[in-house]
Amino acid sequence: MGNAVKKSSQQMGPSIVAASPLKHTKMSISQNIAELSSKRVFMDFKIGNHVPVRINMYLYDKVVPNTAENFRQLCTGDAGYTYKTSDSNEYQINLGVNLAN
């Protein structure tokens, strides 16, 4: 598995890091994104009474097609399962969100 992860990260190439409109965050986009991704999805996150924030994500469907399609279906609800109205049990600023228990 380590080799697969290493190979995928090499395929992503260098990234462009830009300042985000949100304080203390960065956005990173691979320079060769068109070679790796043809699909995007989004999720809206709301923490407490704060205004929801939309996270846009590129899916690396040309690198990991099955994983990308499964995640796309979870985001859209096309397969009958969805993250919509789900609670998250873990938020890590500038790192990620854990949506599984």
C-alpha positions in Angstrom: 0.0 0.0 0.0 2.9 2.4 0.7 4.0 2.2 -2.9 0.5 3.0 -4.2 0.3 6.0 -2.0 3.8 7.1 -3.1 2.9 6.6 -6.7 -0.3 8.6 -6.4 1.4 11.5 -4.7 4.0 11.6 -7.4 1.3 11.7 -10.1 -0.3 14.7 -8.4 2.8 16.8 -9.1 3.7 20.1 -7.6 0.8 22.1 -6.1 -0.2 25.7 -6.2 -0.8 27.0 -2.7 -3.0 30.1 -2.4 -4.3 32.1 0.5 -7.9 31.2 1.3 -10.5 33.8 2.1 -10.8 32.1 5.5 -8.4 33.1 8.2 -5.6 30.6 8.9 -6.3 28.3 5.9 -4.7 27.5 2.6 -5.9 26.0 -0.6 -3.7 23.7 -2.6 -4.4 22.7 -6.2 -2.1 20.4 -8.2 -0.7 22.1 -11.3 -1.7 19.0 -13.4 -5.2 18.7 -12.1 -6.7 18.2 -15.5 -4.6 15.1 -16.0 -5.8 13.6 -12.7 -9.4 14.8 -12.3 -12.5 15.3 -14.4 -15.0 15.6 -11.6 -15.6 17.8 -8.6 -18.0 17.7 -5.6 -18.7 19.9 -2.7 -19.8 19.6 0.9 -21.3 22.3 3.1 -20.1 22.2 6.8 -21.8 24.0 9.6 -20.3 24.0 13.1 -22.7 25.2 15.8 -24.4 28.5 15.0 -21.7 29.5 12.6 -22.4 30.3 8.9 -21.9 27.1 6.8 -18.7 26.8 4.8 -18.6 25.1 1.4 -15.6 22.9 0.6 -15.0 22.2 -3.1 -13.1 19.0 -3.9 -11.5 17.6 -7.0 -11.8 13.9 -7.3 -8.8 12.0 -8.6 -11.0 9.8 -10.8 -8.2 9.2 -13.3 -5.9 7.8 -10.6 -8.4 6.0 -8.3 -11.6 5.7 -10.3 -13.6 3.4 -7.9 -12.7 5.4 -4.8 -13.6 8.7 -6.5 -16.9 7.3 -7.8 -17.8 6.0 -4.3 -17.1 9.3 -2.7 -19.0 11.2 -5.4 -22.0 9.0 -4.8 -21.8 9.7 -1.0 -21.7 13.5 -1.7 -24.6 13.5 -4.2 -26.7 10.7 -2.6 -27.1 9.0 -6.0 -26.7 5.5 -4.5 -29.2 6.1 -1.6 -26.5 6.9 0.9 -25.3 10.4 1.7 -23.4 12.5 4.2 -26.2 15.0 4.2 -27.4 15.9 7.7 -24.6 13.7 9.2 -22.8 14.7 12.3 -19.0 14.7 12.4 -17.2 13.6 15.5 -13.8 15.2 14.7 -12.6 18.4 13.1 -8.9 19.1 12.6 -8.2 22.7 11.5 -6.1 22.8 8.3 -6.1 19.0 8.2 -9.5 17.4 7.7 -12.8 16.3 8.9 -13.6 12.7 10.0 -17.2 11.8 9.0 -17.0 8.2 10.2 -17.6 6.8 13.7 
